[in-house]
């Protein structure tokens, strides 16, 4: 009797039934579509962090989102150094505890920067002092505030830090088999550079992840799902005001000192360009509002509007 071989010479279709290997350390509860939507959300979070952290660190900040991964709670805790800097957070009405963990080098670099240094400090191999904890807490609060902004449209959560674990032994270990969704970020500003990550228990954010999904077929006539529409409204774009370039000869430029005044070619009564991203789309009149510098929009440009 001849063997049943596919006419095209390919592999026997029965190979499709061969059991696939399952990585117990990486549960894989997210579908590819869910992972992609979460990737978009956290890419937006990175852009928001660049703006909010620039004010805190008083410098230009770059934040890059890394790959999303799924791990066991036990695996995450086992990977932590000792001492460590892991901030726990809650997000009611979602139930559970998330983690924001920071590389030790980044933690002490932030301490140095926020105390007025350049942020060149390295891992000192010790716990944070109470004063240092409060200083680093400002960074953590700024990050979690933006995390709340990107999740709010789909779950209306209120995210806040609840404590600091300086050792893996201080992190709850009763949930060793729990699935964790973790997203890493790389922060760079001047000499200060380091990594941090945000870890969400899958059961905690599962309702929010479902809300990120596409509109059900029964509502396919709706142009945008309610959750997606809310997310779009919270997306942020850089807005820049550009003055008319002013020419200064090299001699005057070299002689400039703190306290000197540069005369600009823009008059107070003249409009300035307002750029969204890198594209000029509006014009406005410079002034102040509520004690801050401001621009009053006077018209949209023909090219950008």
C-alpha positions in Angstrom: 0.0 0.0 0.0 1.4 3.4 -1.0 1.9 6.1 1.6 -0.4 9.1 1.5 1.9 11.8 0.3 0.7 15.3 -0.7 0.7 15.8 -4.4 2.8 18.9 -4.1 5.5 17.1 -2.2 5.0 19.2 0.9 4.8 18.1 4.5 2.0 15.8 5.6 -1.0 17.8 6.9 -1.0 15.7 10.0 2.0 17.6 11.2 -0.3 20.5 12.1 -1.6 18.4 14.9 1.8 18.0 16.6 1.6 19.6 20.1 3.4 23.0 20.2 5.9 23.8 22.9 4.5 26.1 25.7 6.8 28.4 27.6 5.7 28.4 31.2 7.7 31.5 32.0 5.8 33.5 29.3 2.1 32.7 29.6 1.0 34.4 26.3 -2.5 35.4 27.3 -2.6 38.4 24.9 -3.8 37.8 21.4 -1.6 39.3 18.6 -4.3 42.0 18.0 -4.4 42.9 21.7 -0.6 43.1 21.9 -0.6 45.4 18.8 -3.2 47.7 20.4 -1.2 47.8 23.6 1.9 48.6 21.6 0.2 51.7 20.1 -1.0 52.8 23.5 2.4 52.6 25.0 4.1 54.3 22.1 1.7 57.3 22.7 2.7 57.1 26.4 6.3 57.5 25.5 5.6 60.7 23.6 3.6 62.1 26.5 6.4 61.2 28.9 8.9 63.2 26.8 6.9 66.3 27.4 6.0 65.9 31.0 9.5 64.7 32.1 11.1 67.6 30.2 9.6 70.0 32.7 10.6 67.9 35.7 14.2 67.3 34.5 14.6 70.8 33.0 16.0 69.5 29.7 15.1 67.9 26.4 14.0 64.3 27.1 13.8 61.3 24.8 11.7 58.3 25.8 11.6 55.1 23.7 9.1 52.3 24.3 10.6 48.8 24.1 8.9 45.5 23.3 5.9 44.3 25.3 6.4 41.0 27.1 4.4 38.6 29.2 6.1 36.9 32.2 5.1 35.1 35.4 5.0 37.2 38.5 7.6 34.8 40.0 9.9 35.3 37.1 9.6 39.1 37.3 10.4 39.1 41.0 13.3 36.7 40.5 14.9 39.0 37.9 15.1 42.0 40.3 18.5 43.0 41.8 18.9 43.5 45.6 18.6 46.3 46.5 16.1 47.4 44.0 13.7 50.3 43.4 10.2 49.0 42.6 7.2 51.3 43.1 3.8 49.6 43.5 0.7 51.3 42.2 -3.1 50.8 42.2 -5.6 51.8 39.6 -9.2 51.7 41.1 -11.8 50.7 40.1 -9.4 48.0 38.6 -8.4 45.5 41.3 -4.8 44.6 41.8 -1.3 46.0 42.2 1.0 47.0 39.3 4.7 47.6 39.4 7.0 50.4 38.1 10.5 49.2 38.4 13.6 51.3 37.7 17.2 50.3 37.0 19.4 51.2 40.0 21.7 53.3 37.7 18.7 55.4 36.5 17.4 55.7 40.1 20.6 57.3 41.4 21.1 59.3 38.3 17.7 60.9 38.8 18.6 61.6 42.4 21.7 63.4 41.3 19.9 65.3 38.6 16.9 66.4 40.8 19.4 67.6 43.4 21.0 69.9 40.9 23.7 67.6 39.4 24.2 66.5 35.8 22.7 63.0 36.3 25.9 61.1 35.9 25.6 59.0 39.1 25.9 55.2 38.8 24.4 52.4 40.8 25.6 52.9 44.4 24.5 49.5 45.6 22.4 50.7 48.5 18.8 51.6 49.4 17.4 55.0 48.8 17.3 57.3 51.8 13.9 58.7 52.8 14.8 62.1 51.2 15.9 60.3 48.0 12.7 58.3 48.0 10.7 61.5 48.0 12.8 63.0 45.2 12.5 59.9 43.0 8.8 59.8 43.9 8.3 63.0 41.9 9.5 61.1 38.8 7.2 58.1 39.6 4.2 60.4 40.1 4.9 62.1 36.8 5.1 58.7 34.9 2.0 57.3 36.6 0.0 60.5 35.8 0.6 60.0 32.1 -0.2 56.2 32.4 -3.5 57.3 33.9 -4.1 59.7 31.0 -3.7 57.0 28.3 -5.8 54.4 30.1 -8.6 56.8 31.3 -10.6 56.7 28.0 -11.1 53.0 28.3 -11.4 52.3 32.0 -11.6 55.6 33.9 -9.0 54.5 36.4 -7.2 56.6 39.1 -3.6 55.5 39.2 -1.4 56.3 42.2 1.8 54.9 43.8 1.2 53.0 47.1 4.7 52.1 48.2 8.3 51.3 47.5 9.9 47.9 47.7 13.7 48.1 48.1 14.2 44.3 48.0 12.6 41.5 46.0 11.8 39.9 49.4 9.4 42.8 50.2 7.3 42.1 47.1 4.3 39.9 47.5 5.0 36.4 46.3 1.6 34.7 46.8 0.8 35.3 43.1 3.7 33.3 41.6 1.7 32.0 38.7 0.0 35.3 37.8 0.5 36.6 34.3 2.2 40.0 34.0 2.3 42.3 31.0 5.5 44.4 31.1 6.5 47.3 28.8 10.1 48.6 29.0 11.2 52.2 28.4 14.6 53.8 27.8 15.0 57.4 29.0 17.8 59.7 27.7 18.4 63.3 28.6 22.0 64.7 28.4 24.3 62.3 30.2 21.4 60.8 32.1 20.3 57.5 30.6 18.6 54.4 32.0 15.7 52.0 31.8 12.4 51.6 33.6 9.4 49.4 33.0 5.7 49.3 33.8 4.2 45.9 34.7 0.4 45.2 34.8 -1.1 42.0 36.2 -3.2 40.6 33.4 -6.3 40.1 35.6 -6.0 43.7 36.8 -6.1 45.3 33.3 -8.1 42.7 31.5 -11.3 44.8 31.4 -9.4 47.7 30.0 -7.6 45.5 27.4 -11.0 44.2 26.2 -12.2 47.8 26.0 -9.4 48.5 23.5 -10.8 46.0 21.2 -12.6 46.7 17.9 -16.3 47.6 17.7 -18.6 44.5 17.8 -20.0 43.4 14.4 -23.5 44.6 15.6 -22.2 48.1 15.8 -20.0 48.0 12.7 -21.8 51.0 11.2 -20.3 53.2 13.9 -17.2 54.9 12.4 -15.1 54.6 15.6 -15.5 52.5 18.7 -16.2 54.7 21.8 -13.0 53.6 23.5 -10.8 54.2 20.5 -12.4 57.7 20.0 -11.6 58.6 23.6 -8.0 57.5 23.0 -7.6 59.6 19.9 -8.9 62.7 21.8 -6.1 62.2 24.4 -3.3 61.9 21.9 -0.8 64.7 22.2 1.2 66.6 19.6 4.1 69.0 20.0 3.1 72.7 19.4 5.9 75.1 18.8 5.9 78.9 18.4 8.6 80.2 15.9 9.7 83.7 15.9 11.3 85.4 12.9 15.1 84.5 12.8 17.3 87.2 14.2 20.8 87.7 12.8 23.7 88.3 15.2 27.3 88.8 14.1 30.0 86.5 15.6 31.6 89.3 17.6 28.4 90.1 19.5 27.5 86.4 19.9 30.9 85.6 21.5 30.6 88.6 23.8 27.1 87.6 25.1 26.8 87.0 28.8 24.1 86.2 31.3 21.8 89.2 31.6 22.4 90.5 28.1 19.3 91.2 25.9 18.9 90.1 22.3 16.7 92.3 20.1 14.3 90.3 18.0 13.0 91.2 14.6 9.4 90.4 15.6 7.3 93.3 16.7 4.8 92.8 19.5 2.0 93.7 17.0 3.2 91.1 14.5 2.0 87.5 14.2 4.3 84.6 14.9 4.2 81.1 13.3 2.5 78.3 15.3 3.7 74.8 14.3 2.1 71.5 15.0 4.8 68.9 14.8 7.1 70.5 12.2 4.4 72.0 10.0 3.2 75.6 10.3 -0.6 75.5 10.5 -1.5 78.7 12.4 -0.5 82.2 13.2 -0.9 84.0 16.5 -0.1 87.1 18.6 2.4 86.7 21.5 1.3 87.7 25.0 0.6 86.3 28.4 -2.3 84.5 30.0 -2.7 83.5 33.7 0.9 84.6 34.4 2.4 82.4 31.6 3.6 83.2 28.2 1.0 82.5 25.6 0.0 83.0 21.9 -3.5 84.0 20.8 -4.5 82.3 17.6 -5.4 84.9 14.9 -5.7 82.8 11.8 -5.0 79.4 10.1 -2.4 79.3 7.4 -3.5 78.5 3.9 -1.0 75.6 3.6 -1.5 74.0 7.0 -5.1 74.8 7.9 
